[in-house]
Amino acid sequence: MPKLVEVNLEGNSIEGSIPDLSNSTSLQYLLLANNRLTGVVPPFLGFLNNISQVSLENNWLQGPLPAFNKSRAPKLNFTSNGFCLDHPGPCDHRVITLLQVAQTLYYPFLLAQSWRGNNPCQDWNFITCDDKGNIRTVNLTNLNLTGTISLSFKNLTVLEGLYLGGNRLNGSILDILTSLRQLKILDVSNNNLSGSLPPFSKKTIVITTGNAFLQQSHSPKTSLSSTFIIGISAGVGVIVMIFVAISYYCKRHFSRIMLNKETSLDIKEDKIHLLRFASGKDDEDIIKKILFVSLWCIQMNPSDRPKMCKVVEMLQEKLESISLESIISSPIVPLLQHSDASHS
């Protein structure tokens, strides 16, 4: 619109960023005060030769102040915004990176409310930093954001956690994110992402569930959907099966179960007394085997848990053939480390 002379939209609660008016070479008045504008002021303003008044006060604008030629400086009012400095000049590199992130999300008002000034480690919501001022986590979970994942995340070289789940992001997961060597967790669950999942390091946990068009990698450690969730489900299933077996066995073999002082776990002596719970030594051995195997199935480290074929094999073996030291490594079961003393 090269013949546009005046834009006056003051006090209309307009949200979003200032549009590109670089072709409006005849523009003289840009009056946008008292709205909810966010984002960076486009640099084209400084190149409009006919501009005589710019009014942007009482908005939520961010980034650097625009620079104008002093020989033809217009009447300016930029008060009550969130610029990084009170004079034209470059912002801190961390601020530049995060505003580039916000740009691909269409400069959401929710971020602009706290992403103000020149230090993102000071009172910026959704950001955590270490003592040296390095950004360690960006948590934008469940903010109803739209847009794409920004390429500028690559500049946060010591980032450890990037949480983008529960939004409406589209596009793909960028390959450049695999260059973040210290990234421990990437959560992009429940979005509208598509394409292929890049090959992240085995040290990075990637949560991708809830993206119908995202092609999952076959790597065994690419997402929690194939490790954590399935592992928990399998572990719970094994535990439920074992306790159902215990209940069935007890119901079938004992007409009356009495738990008293003699039917207890004597933790002080590291012994298991099941004198009234079992009708004989064979029954007591079976119950102990089930307890040992169930504890083995809930080891803290998933790699220490047995396969189902091994569970069946151990339940068929004699109690004396089970080596507790070789199957129980978790600190949650110290009372059973010497429980085989109850046989003597």
N, C-alpha and C positions, 0 to 999 in steps of 0.2 A: 504494500500500500504506500507507494511513494508520495502520494498527495495528502496523506494523513497529517493533520496539524496538531490535534489535541486528543489526548486520552484522559478522561476524567471518570474514574470509577471509585472514588473515595467513599469509605463507609458502607461497603456492600457485603462485608464478611466473606469476601472471595478467598478461596483456598487454592494452593498450588504455587507454581513458580511463575516468574515474569516471562511472558512469551518473547520469542525472537521478533524484534521490530527493526532489525538492522536495515531492512529495505525502505523503512519509512524515513527517507532522507529529508522530508519537509517537517518532521515532528518538532514542535516547539514546547509543548506542555505534556508532561507525563505525571499525572496526579493519581496516585494509588494508595494514599494514606488510609489508616484505620481499617485495614483488612486483616486477613490471616495468611498472607503470602509467606512462603517458605523458600528455602534454597538460596542459591548464589545469584547476586545481581549480574546479569549478563554484561560482558565488557563492551558490547556495542554502544552503550550509552555514551561512552567517552569519545566515540567517533562520529556522533551526530552533530554536524556543523551548525545546525539551526536551533538546537535545544537551548531553551532559556530558563526552564524551571522543571525541577524533578522533586517530587514530594513522595517519600516512601516511609514516613514516620509511622510508628505504632503498628508494626508488622512483626514477623518472626523470621526476617531474612538473616542469612548466615554467610560465612566466608569473608572474603576481603571487601573493603569499601571500593567502589569503582573510582577510577582516576579520570580526571578531566584536564583538558588543556587550560592552564592558568590564564592564558591570554583571552580566552572566551568562556571562562567558567560560568555556568548557569547558577541560578538560585537553587540551593540544595537544602533538603531537610531529611536526614536519615536517622533521627533520634528514635530511641525505644525499639531497637532491633537486637539481633544477636551476633553482630559482626565480630570477627576474631580480633580486630584492632580498631582503635578509634581514629585511624588515619589510613590512607591507601598504602598497601604493602602486602607481601605474601604472608599467608598463615603458616602455622606450625605444620610440618609434614604429616603428622598424625591427623590433624584436623582436615587437611586436604584429602587424605585417604578416606576418612569416614564420611566426608561430604560427597565424595565420589560414590561411595556405597549407597548413601541416601538418594543420590541422583537416579540410580537404576531402580529405586523403589518409589520414584516420583516424589521425592522430598516429603515424606509423610509428616503431618502436623505433630503427631505424637513424639517423633524424634526431635523436631525443631524446638519443642518446649524446653528441652534440657541441653540440647547440643548447641550451646552458645559459648562464645569466647574462644580463647586460644589454647586451652589445656583440657583435652578430653579425659584426663585422669582426675579432674576436679569437677565433681557434681554432674557429670554426664551419665544419664541413666543408660542401663543395658551394657555398660562397659566396665571391665575390671582391669586394673593395672598392677604391676609389681612395684617394689620400692624404687626401682630405677626409672619408672615412667614408661615402661614397655607395656603395650596392650596385650593382655593374656587371654581374655575371653570377650567375645561379642555374643550376647544372648538376646535375640530378637524373637523368642518363642511366643507363639499365640498372640500376635499383634495385628492380625488380619491384614498383613502387608501384601501388596501386589507388586509385580515387576519381575526382575531377574536377579540372579546372583552376580554380584559385581566382580569384574576382573581385578579391581583394586585390592581385594582381600590379599592378593599375593604380596602386597607391600607390608603387611603385618607379619614380619618374618619370624617372630617368636610366639605367634598365636598358638594357644594350646586347646582352646575350646571355641567352636563356632556352632551356635544353636539357631537354626532357622526354621525349626519345625512348627507345624500348626498355622501356616499362613496360606497364601494363594499364589505362590511363586510359580512361574513357568520357565520354559527354556531348559537348558541342560546344566549338569554339574560340570564346571569347567575343569579341564585337565590341569590348568595352572595351579589349582589348589593342592595337587600332589606334591608341589615344591615346598609346601609348608612342613618342614622337617620335624618341628616340635608339636605338630597338631596331634592331639590325643583323641579327640572326639569331634565328629562332624554329624550333626543332627539336621537332616533335611526332610524328616518324616512329615506325612500329611500335607503335601503340596500338590502341584500339578506339573511336576518335572517330567521330562522325557529324555530320550537318548540313552546312551550307554554310561554305565558307572565307570569312571576312570580307575586305574590300578593304584590304589592307595597303599601306603606302607602297612605292613602287618601290625605296626604299633598304633595305627589309627583305627578307632572304632567308628564305623560309618553306619548311621541309622537311616534307612531309606523307606521304611514301610509306609504305605498310604500314598504311593505315587504310581497310579495304575499304568502309566505309559513309560515308566523307567525300566530299562533292561538291566536286570540284576547280573552282577558278575558271579562266576562260579567259584571264585576264590573262597576258601573256607573261612576267611576272616574279614569279609567285606561288610557285613551288616549284622546287627543284633538279631534280625529276623531269623538268621540261620545259625546263630551261635547261642546267644543268651536266651531268646524266647523259646526255641526248640529245646534247648538244654534244660531250662526250668520245667517245661511241660513234661519232658521225659523223666526228669528226676522226681517230680510230684507223682507221676504215674507209677513209678517203681515203688515209691514209699507207700502209696495207697494200696498197691497190690500186696506188699509185704504185710501191712497191718490187717488187711482183709484176711490174708492167710493165717495170721496169728489168731484173729477172732474166730475163724472157722475151725481151726485146730482145737482151740480151747472149748468151744461149744460142743464139739464132737466127742472129746475125750474126758471132759470134766463136768460132772453134774452140778458141782457147787464150787465157786471160786471165793475164797476168803483171803482178803489182804489185811494182814495185821503186822505186828512187830517182827514176826518171823518171815513174812513175805515182803521184803524190802531190798533196796540197794544199800549195802553197807559201804558207803564211800570211804570212810576212814580206813577200813581194812582192804579196800579195793577188791571186794568180793560181791558176787551176786547170789542171793539166797532165794531160791524159788521152791522151798520145801513143800509148801501147801499149794502152790500153783501147779506143780507137776506131780503126777502120781508115781514117778520113778525116775531113775537116772537117765533113761532114754528120752523121756519126755523133756526133762530139764535140758539135755543136750540139744534137742531140736529147737527149743525156745531160744537158747543162747545163740545157736547158729543163725536164726532169723534176726536176732538183735544185732549180731556182729555184721551180717551182710547188709542190713538196713542202714547201719552207721557208715558202712563203706560206701553206700550209694549216695550219701549226702555230704561227701567230702567237699571242703571249701574250693579246692582246685578241681575243675571239671575233668581234667586229664587223669586225675587219680580215681575216678569213678569207674566201676566195672561195666562191661557190656552185658546184655541180658543173658547171653549164652553162658558167661562166667558166673552170673548169679545162680542160674539153674544148676550148674556144675558144682558150685560150693554148697548149695543146699542139699545136694545128694551125697556129699562127702561126709566123713566122720568129723566130729568136732576137733579131735586131736590133730587132724591134718591141716587145720586152718591156722596159719601163722598170723597173729594179730599185728606183730611188728611190721610185717611186709604189706598189710592191706590198710592199716589205719594210720594216717599221718596227720590228720586234722587235730588242732588243739582243742576242739570241742568235745573230745571223747577221752580225756586223760584217765578217767576212772576205769577204763577197760584195758589199759595197757598191760595190766598184770592180772586180769580176771581169770586167766587159765589156772591161777593158783587154787581156785575153787574145786578143781578136779582132784587135788592131792589130799 
